[in-house]
Amino acid sequence: MERVSKRFPGTIAVDEVSFEVYAGEVHALVGENGAGKSTLMKMLAGSFDDYTGAIRINGREVKLHTPTMAKKYGIGMIYQELSLARPISIAENLLAGRLPRKGPFLDKGAIKKQARALLKRVGLDLDTDLPIEDISQHEAQLVEIAKVLGNNPCILVMDEPTSALSHEEVERLFEIIKTLKNRGISIVYISHHLPEVFRIADRVTVMRDGKKITTKPIAEITREEIVQMMVGRSVKEFYKRDERAIGGPRLVVEGLSRFGFFHDVSFEARRGEILGICGLSGAGRTELARVLVGLDRADEGRMELDGRELKGSSMADFLGQGVAYLTEDRKTEGLALRLPVDDNILAPIVDRLTAGLFYSKRRGEATVKRLIGELSIYPPDPSRPVGNLSGGNQQKVLLAKWLASEPKLLILDEPTRGVDIGAKMTIHSSIEKLAREGVAVILISSDLPELVGLSDRVMIMRKGHFTREMSFAECTEESLLLAANGEGVA
């Protein structure tokens, strides 16, 4: 790509960037949300027909003005926000646009065979007739990868491919990348997880504010240098623990079970405490969170909040008692993407802004302004549709939405998934501030440094049970990973 640029109304998203990737190379592309990484790659994937500059593939200049043209030249892109159609089957998603036929009819046997072969490439063994909406987020992420590999690309762009994957699934993906690399496929790897970058990349390009800052072999640059180029802050500033007074129990859970998901779970979350929950994919963490916030019903057990039994038939009932939940899937469960920032932030407190039959958004203006400022939501425009924001700023809006409800208990499920280092620091700072104010925070995260850096205690969940509790002093990335895998547990 030679001096390519892309303008949007009022901004230059990519400003004369030159970028190259070799055959059989993993080239990492890093930068904060809004730095222009995804826009640069969307040009390569044919999403824009109004870019300037030249794109060459195998030395030949090509015009990539549609996704179909990009596929023709061997370009595949795995997007951060999944492009799967949720109501239809896995097989139909995997083979969309190229379903095998027998004459005028679909060849169902061939469809199943080809779909199973594609799933096998990413280590999945699923019923290919299942609709996407019936599988988990991490399984959908692997289906997305399998779908793109089915087009046999020579250049593969991965935009945050591990954002919904557990540790063991990340390892599986890295094996897939290694195989593709050995076959001479060029891989552009966009990630905010620098340990991943240093593990698999051959070279790295850093972007900031739409411009390319540098391209270097990975062996010639440090993590601290990359962070400095991206955000102008040192990686050492990342986890600064403030002294907090931890009070008595706020949430008490006794013998809680949801059959098939988790069993006989008992624990306490205290005022002013950040309680981490660590576990591998399928351990039951999200399923537990859904019961704690009223989305699903428990089969056994009881819950108390501030000494009163916590019960109800909906999330709204639990929200009214002071329980808020930040879902792991902001796109389909967390935000109304077509609505503006202010409507999303004020959604949980509509009742407080209503007098009689009339709702007044104006009463919430101060709350919206304060939260936009505290979380550095950019651009700071409350009327902007949330879908037009970068992924990191969407995540900040999702957090602002639940902060507006002034919860007593806040459950965070993967709160920094797919966000850049700057946004992650902002979100961590808000979590610390909440805890200092006496809110009980339950932090569910696959990001082990995040759990180690923020949690006062960590509960280890494995196969639907809590198997161990670890204090802040005991927590390291290694000890959490060993415990999550069932090692070192009596």
For each residue, the residues with C-beta under 8 A, 3 or more apart:
1: 4 17 18 19 20 40 43 44 53 54 55 56
2: 18 53 54 55 56
3: 16 17 18 52 53 54
4: 1 14 16 17 18 19 40 43 51 52 53 54 55
5: 12 14 15 16 17 51 52 53
6: 12 13 14 39 40 43 48 50 51 52
7: 11 12 13 50
8: 11 12 13
9:
10:
11: 7 8 210
12: 5 6 7 8 15 210
13: 6 7 8 36 39 210
14: 4 5 6 17 36 39 40 43 51 210
15: 5 12 36 209 210 211
16: 3 4 5 53 211
17: 1 3 4 5 14 36 40 53 207 210 211 212
18: 1 2 3 4 212
19: 1 4 29 40 205 212 215
20: 1
21: 25 27 155 186 187 188
22: 25 27 186 202
23: 154 184 185 186
24: 181 182 183 184 185 186
25: 21 22 181 186 187 202 203
26: 177 181 187 189 200 201 202
27: 21 22 186 187 188 189 201 202 203 204 205
28: 189 190 191 197 200 201 203 204 205 218
29: 19 37 40 41 188 189 190 204 205 207
30: 37 190 191 192 194 197 204 205 206 207 226 230
31: 35 36 37 206 207 208 230 420
32: 35 208 230 231 392 420 421 422 423
33: 390 391 392 393 419 420 422 423
34: 378 390 392 393
35: 31 32 207 208 209 210 230 420
36: 13 14 15 17 31 39 40 207 209 210 211
37: 29 30 31 40 41 159 190 207
38: 41 42 80 159 190
39: 6 13 14 36 42 43 48
40: 1 4 6 14 17 19 29 36 37 43 44 207
41: 29 37 38 44 45 77 157 159 188 190
42: 38 39 45 47 48 77
43: 1 4 6 14 39 40 46 47 48 51 55 64
44: 1 40 41 55 64 70 75 77 155 157 188
45: 41 42 64 67 70 75 77 157
46: 43 64 65 66 67 68 69 70 71 75
47: 42 43 67
48: 6 39 42 43 51 65
49: 65 66
50: 6 7
51: 4 5 6 14 43 48
52: 3 4 5 6
53: 1 2 3 4 5 16 17
54: 1 2 3 4 61
55: 1 2 4 43 44 61 62 63 64
56: 1 2 59 60 61 62
57: 60 62 73 74 75 155
58:
59: 56
60: 56 57
61: 54 55 56
62: 55 56 57 69 73
63: 55 69
64: 43 44 45 46 55 69 70 73 75
65: 46 48 49 69
66: 46 49 69 70
67: 45 46 47 70 71
68: 46 71 72
69: 46 62 63 64 65 66 72 73
70: 44 45 46 64 66 67 73 75 77
71: 46 67 68 74 75 76 151 153
72: 68 69
73: 57 62 64 69 70
74: 57 71 152 153 154 155
75: 44 45 46 57 64 70 71 153 154 155 157
76: 71 148 149 151 153 155 156 157
77: 41 42 44 45 70 148 156 157 159
78: 144 145 148 156 157 158 159 161
79: 82 83 144 159
80: 38 159 160 163 190 391 418
81: 331 391
82: 79 140 141 144 331
83: 79 144
84: 93 132 140 143 144 147
85: 88 92 93 96 132
86: 131 132 133 332
87: 131 132 133
88: 85 92 93 131 132
89: 92 93 128 129 130 131 132
90: 93 94 115 119 126 127 128 129 130 131 132 135 143
91: 94 95 111 112 114 115 128 129
92: 85 88 89 95 96 99 111
93: 84 85 88 89 90 96 132 143 147
94: 90 91 114 115 118 119 128 143 146 147 150
95: 91 92 98 99 100 111 114 115 150
96: 85 92 93 99 147
97:
98: 95 150
99: 92 95 96 106 111
100: 95 106 107 110 111 114
101: 104 105 106 107
102: 105 106 107 110
103:
104: 101
105: 101 102
106: 99 100 101 102 111
107: 100 101 102 110 111
108: 111 112
109: 112 113
110: 100 102 107 113 114
111: 91 92 95 99 100 106 107 108 114 115 128
112: 91 108 109 115 116 128
113: 109 110 116 117
114: 91 94 95 100 110 111 117 118 150
115: 90 91 94 95 111 112 118 119 128
116: 112 113 119 120 128
117: 113 114 120 121
118: 94 114 115 121 122 146 147 149 150
119: 90 94 115 116 122 124 125 126 128 142 143 146
120: 116 117 123 124 125
121: 117 118 146 149 176
122: 118 119 142 143 145 146 149 172 173 176
123: 120 142 169 172
124: 119 120 139 142 143 146
125: 119 120
126: 90 119 130 135 139 143
127: 90 130
128: 89 90 91 94 111 112 115 116 119
129: 89 90 91
130: 89 90 126 127 134 135
131: 86 87 88 89 90 134
132: 84 85 86 87 88 89 90 93 135 140 143
133: 86 87
134: 130 131
135: 90 126 130 132 139 140 143
136: 139 140 281
137: 140 141 164 328 329
138: 141 142 164 165 166 169 281
139: 124 126 135 136 142 143
140: 82 84 132 135 136 137 143 144 164
141: 82 137 138 144 145 161 163 164 165
142: 119 122 123 124 138 139 145 146 165 169 173
143: 84 90 93 94 119 122 124 126 132 135 139 140 146 147
144: 78 79 82 83 84 140 141 147 148
145: 78 122 141 142 148 149 158 161 173 176
146: 94 118 119 121 122 124 142 143 149 150
147: 84 93 94 96 118 143 144 150
148: 76 77 78 144 145 151 153 156
149: 76 118 121 122 145 146 152 153 156 176 180
150: 94 95 98 114 118 146 147
151: 71 76 148
152: 74 149
153: 71 74 75 76 148 149 156 185
154: 23 74 75 184 185 186
155: 21 44 57 74 75 76 185 186 187 188
156: 76 77 78 148 149 153 180 185 186 187 188
157: 41 44 45 75 76 77 78 187 188 190
158: 78 145 161 177 187 188 189 190 191
159: 37 38 41 77 78 79 80 190
160: 80 163 190 191 192 391 418
161: 78 141 145 158 165 173 189 191
162: 165 169 170 173 191 193 196
163: 80 141 160 417 418
164: 137 138 140 141 328 417
165: 138 141 142 161 162 169 170 173 281 446
166: 138 169 170 280 281 282 446
167: 170 171 280 446 481 484
168: 171 172 280 281
169: 123 138 142 162 165 166 172 173 281
170: 162 165 166 167 173 174 196
171: 167 168 174 175
172: 122 123 168 169 175 176
173: 122 142 145 161 162 165 169 170 176 177
174: 170 171 177 178 199 200
175: 171 172 178 179
176: 121 122 145 149 172 173 179 180
177: 26 158 173 174 180 181 187 189 200
178: 174 175 181 182 200
179: 175 176 182 183
180: 149 156 176 177 183 185 187
181: 24 25 26 177 178 184 185 187
182: 24 178 179
183: 24 179 180
184: 23 24 154 181
185: 23 24 153 154 155 156 180 181
186: 21 22 23 24 25 27 154 155 156
187: 21 25 26 27 155 156 157 158 177 180 181
188: 21 27 29 41 44 155 156 157 158
189: 26 27 28 29 158 161 177 196 197 200 201
190: 28 29 30 37 38 41 80 157 158 159 160
191: 28 30 158 160 161 162 194 196 197
192: 30 160 418 419 420 421 424
193: 162 196 197 447
194: 30 191 197 198 223 226 227
195: 198 199
196: 162 170 189 191 193 199 200
197: 28 30 189 191 193 194 200 201 204 218 226
198: 194 195 201 218 223
199: 174 195 196
200: 26 28 174 177 178 189 196 197
201: 26 27 28 189 197 198 204 218
202: 22 25 26 27 217 218
203: 25 27 28 215 216 217 218
204: 27 28 29 30 197 201 215 216 218 221 226
205: 19 27 28 29 30 212 214 215
206: 30 31 212 213 214 215 226 229 230
207: 17 29 30 31 35 36 37 40 210 211 212 213
208: 31 32 35 211 213 229 230
209: 15 35 36
210: 11 12 13 14 15 17 35 36 207
211: 15 16 17 36 207 208
212: 17 18 19 205 206 207 215
213: 206 207 208 229
214: 205 206 221 229
215: 19 203 204 205 206 212
216: 203 204 220 221
217: 202 203 220 221
218: 28 197 198 201 202 203 204 221
219:
220: 216 217
221: 204 214 216 217 218 225 226
222: 225 226
223: 194 198 226 227 235
224: 227 228 234 235 236
225: 221 222 228 229
226: 30 194 197 204 206 221 222 223 229 230
227: 194 223 224 230 231 233 234 235 421
228: 224 225 231 232 233 234
229: 206 208 213 214 225 226
230: 30 31 32 35 206 208 226 227 420 421 422
231: 32 227 228 420 421 422
232: 228
233: 227 228 237 421 422 425
234: 224 227 228 237
235: 223 224 227 238
236: 224
237: 233 234 240 425
238: 235 421 425 428 453
239: 428 449 452 453 454
240: 237
241: 432 453
242: 432 436
243:
244: 272 273 432 435 436 456
245: 272
246: 270 271 272 273 456
247: 250 270 271 272 273 438
248: 270 271
249: 252 268 269 270 271
250: 247 269 270 271 305 306 408 409 440
251: 268 269 292 303 304 305 310 409 440 442
252: 249 268 303 304
253: 256 265 266 267 268 292 301 302 303
254: 266 301 302 303
255: 264 265 266 300 301 302
256: 253 262 264 265 266 288 291 298 300 301 302 303
257: 262 263 264 265 298 299 300 301
258: 261 262 287 288 291 296 297 298 299
259: 263 299
260:
261: 258 284 287 288 464
262: 256 257 258 265 284 287 288 461 464 465
263: 257 259 464 465
264: 255 256 257 300 301 465
265: 253 255 256 257 262 288 301 465 466
266: 253 254 255 256 301 466
267: 253 275 459 466 469
268: 249 251 252 253
269: 249 250 251 273 275 409 440 441 442
270: 246 247 248 249 250 273 275 440
271: 246 247 248 249 250 438 439 440
272: 244 245 246 247 435 436 437 438 439 440
273: 244 246 247 269 270 435 440 441 456 457
274: 431 432 435 441 443 454 455 456
275: 267 269 270 440 441 442 443 455 456 457 458 459
276: 443 444 445 451 454 455 457 458 459 475
277: 285 288 442 443 444 458 459 461
278: 445 448 451 458 459 460 461 480 483 484
279: 283 284 285 460 461 462 484
280: 166 167 168 283 462 484 485
281: 136 138 165 166 168 169
282: 166 463
283: 279 280 461 462 463 464 484
284: 261 262 279 287 288 461 463 464 465
285: 277 279 288 289 413 444 461
286: 289 290 328 413 444
287: 258 261 262 284 290 291 296
288: 256 258 261 262 265 277 284 285 291 292 461
289: 285 286 292 293 325 411 413 442 444
290: 286 287 293 295 296 325
291: 256 258 287 288 294 295 296 297 298
292: 251 253 288 289 303 318 323 325 411 442
293: 289 290 315 318 319 323 324 325 411
294: 291 312 313 314 315 316 317 318 319 323
295: 290 291 315 325
296: 258 287 290 291
297: 258 291 313
298: 256 257 258 291 301 303
299: 257 258 259
300: 255 256 257 264
301: 253 254 255 256 257 264 265 266 298
302: 253 254 255 256 309
303: 251 252 253 254 256 292 298 309 310 311
304: 251 252 307 308 309 310
305: 250 251 308 310 321 322 323 408 409
306: 250 322 408
307: 304
308: 304 305 321
309: 302 303 304
310: 251 303 304 305 318 321 323
311: 303 317
312: 294 316 317 318 320 321
313: 294 297 317
314: 294 317 318
315: 293 294 295 318 319 325
316: 294 312 319 320
317: 294 311 312 313 314 320 321
318: 292 293 294 310 312 314 315 321 323
319: 293 294 315 316 322 323 324 348 405 407
320: 312 316 317
321: 305 308 310 312 317 318 408
322: 305 306 319 407 408 409
323: 292 293 294 305 310 318 319 407 408 409 411
324: 293 319 348 402 405 407 409 410 411
325: 289 290 292 293 295 315 402 410 411 413
326: 334 398 399 402 410 411 412 413 415
327: 330 333 334 398 413
328: 137 164 286 413 414 417 444
329: 137 332 333 334
330: 327 333 334 335 394 395 398
331: 81 82 334 335 337 394
332: 86 329
333: 327 329 330
334: 326 327 329 330 331 398 401
335: 330 331 344 386 394 397 398 401
336: 339 343 344 347 386
337: 331 385 386 387 394
338: 385 386 387
339: 336 343 344 385 386
340: 343 344 382 383 384 385 386
341: 344 345 368 372 377 381 382 383 384 386 389 397
342: 345 346 361 364 365 368 382 383
343: 336 339 340 346 347 361
344: 335 336 339 340 341 347 386 397 398 401
345: 341 342 364 367 368 371 382 397 400 401 404
346: 342 343 349 350 353 361 364 367 368 404
347: 336 343 344 350 401
348: 319 324 401 402 404 405
349: 346 352 353 364 367 404 405
350: 346 347 353 354 359
351: 354
352: 349 363
353: 346 349 350 359 360 361 363 364
354: 350 351 357 358 359 360
355: 358 360
356:
357: 354
358: 354 355
359: 350 353 354
360: 353 354 355 363 364
361: 342 343 346 353 364 365
362: 365
363: 352 353 360
364: 342 345 346 349 353 360 361 367 368 404
365: 342 361 362 368 369 382
366: 369 370
367: 345 346 349 364 370 371 404
368: 341 342 345 346 364 365 371 372 382 404
369: 365 366 372 373 382
370: 366 367 373 374
371: 345 367 368 374 375 377 400 403 404
372: 341 368 369 375 377 380 382 400
373: 369 370 376 380
374: 370 371 400 403 430
375: 371 372 396 399 400 426 427 430
376: 373 396 426
377: 341 371 372 380 389 393 396 397 400
378: 34 389 393
379: 384
380: 372 373 377
381: 341 384
382: 340 341 342 345 365 368 369 372
383: 340 341 342
384: 340 341 379 381 388 389
385: 337 338 339 340 388
386: 335 336 337 338 339 340 341 344 389 394 397
387: 337 338 394
388: 384 385
389: 341 377 378 384 386 393 394 397
390: 33 34 393 394
391: 33 80 81 160 394 395 418 419
392: 32 33 34 395 396 418 419 420 422 423
393: 33 34 377 378 389 390 396 397 423
394: 330 331 335 337 386 387 389 390 391 397 398
395: 330 391 392 398 399 415 416 417 418 419 423 427
396: 375 376 377 392 393 399 400 423 426 427
397: 335 341 344 345 377 386 389 393 394 400 401
398: 326 327 330 334 335 344 394 395 401 402
399: 326 375 395 396 402 403 415 427 430
400: 345 371 372 374 375 377 396 397 403 404
401: 334 335 344 345 347 348 397 398 404 405
402: 324 325 326 348 398 399 405 407 410
403: 371 374 399 400 406 407 430 434
404: 345 346 348 349 364 367 368 371 400 401
405: 319 324 348 349 401 402
406: 403
407: 319 322 323 324 402 403 410 439
408: 250 305 306 321 322 323 439 440
409: 250 251 269 305 322 323 324 439 440 441 442
410: 324 325 326 402 407 434 439 440 441 442
411: 289 292 293 323 324 325 326 441 442 444
412: 326 415 431 441 442 443 444 445
413: 285 286 289 325 326 327 328 444
414: 328 417 444 445 446 447
415: 326 395 399 412 427 431 443 445
416: 395 419 423 424 427 428 445 447 450
417: 163 164 328 395 414 446 447
418: 80 160 163 192 391 392 395
419: 33 192 391 392 395 416 423 424 427
420: 31 32 33 35 192 230 231 392 423 424
421: 32 192 227 230 231 233 238 424 425
422: 32 33 230 231 233 392 425 426
423: 32 33 392 393 395 396 416 419 420 426 427
424: 192 416 419 420 421 427 428 450
425: 233 237 238 421 422 428 429
426: 375 376 396 422 423 429 430
427: 375 395 396 399 415 416 419 423 424 430 431
428: 238 239 416 424 425 431 432 450 453 454
429: 425 426 432 433
430: 374 375 399 403 426 427 433 434
431: 274 412 415 427 428 434 435 441 443 454
432: 241 242 244 274 428 429 435 436 454
433: 429 430 436 437
434: 403 410 430 431 437 439 441
435: 244 272 273 274 431 432 438 439 441
436: 242 244 272 432 433
437: 272 433 434
438: 247 271 272 435
439: 271 272 407 408 409 410 434 435
440: 250 251 269 270 271 272 273 275 408 409 410
441: 269 273 274 275 409 410 411 412 431 434 435
442: 251 269 275 277 289 292 409 410 411 412
443: 274 275 276 277 412 415 431 450 451 454 455
444: 276 277 285 286 289 328 411 412 413 414
445: 276 278 412 414 415 416 448 450 451
446: 165 166 167 414 417
447: 193 414 416 417 450 451
448: 278 445 451 452 477 480 481
449: 239 452 453 477
450: 416 424 428 443 445 447 453 454
451: 276 278 443 445 447 448 454 455 458 475 480
452: 239 448 449 455 475 476 477 480
453: 238 239 241 428 449 450
454: 239 274 276 428 431 432 443 450 451
455: 274 275 276 443 451 452 458 472 475
456: 244 246 273 274 275 471 472
457: 273 275 276 469 470 471 472
458: 275 276 277 278 451 455 469 470 475 480
459: 267 275 276 277 278 466 468 469
460: 278 279 466 467 468 469 470 480 483 484 489
461: 262 277 278 279 283 284 285 288 464 465 466 467 484
462: 279 280 283 465 467 483 484 486 489
463: 282 283 284
464: 261 262 263 283 284 461
465: 262 263 264 265 284 461 462
466: 265 266 267 459 460 461 469
467: 460 461 462 483 486 489
468: 459 460 483 489
469: 267 457 458 459 460 466
470: 457 458 460 474 475 479 480 483
471: 456 457 474 475
472: 455 456 457 475
473:
474: 470 471 479
475: 276 451 452 455 458 470 471 472 479 480
476: 452 479 480
477: 448 449 452 480 481
478: 481 482
479: 470 474 475 476 482 483 488
480: 278 448 451 452 458 460 470 475 476 477 483 484
481: 167 448 477 478 484 485
482: 478 479 485 487 488
483: 278 460 462 467 468 470 479 480 486 487 488 489
484: 167 278 279 280 283 460 461 462 480 481
485: 280 481 482
486: 462 467 483 489
487: 482 483
488: 479 482 483
489: 460 462 467 468 483 486
490:
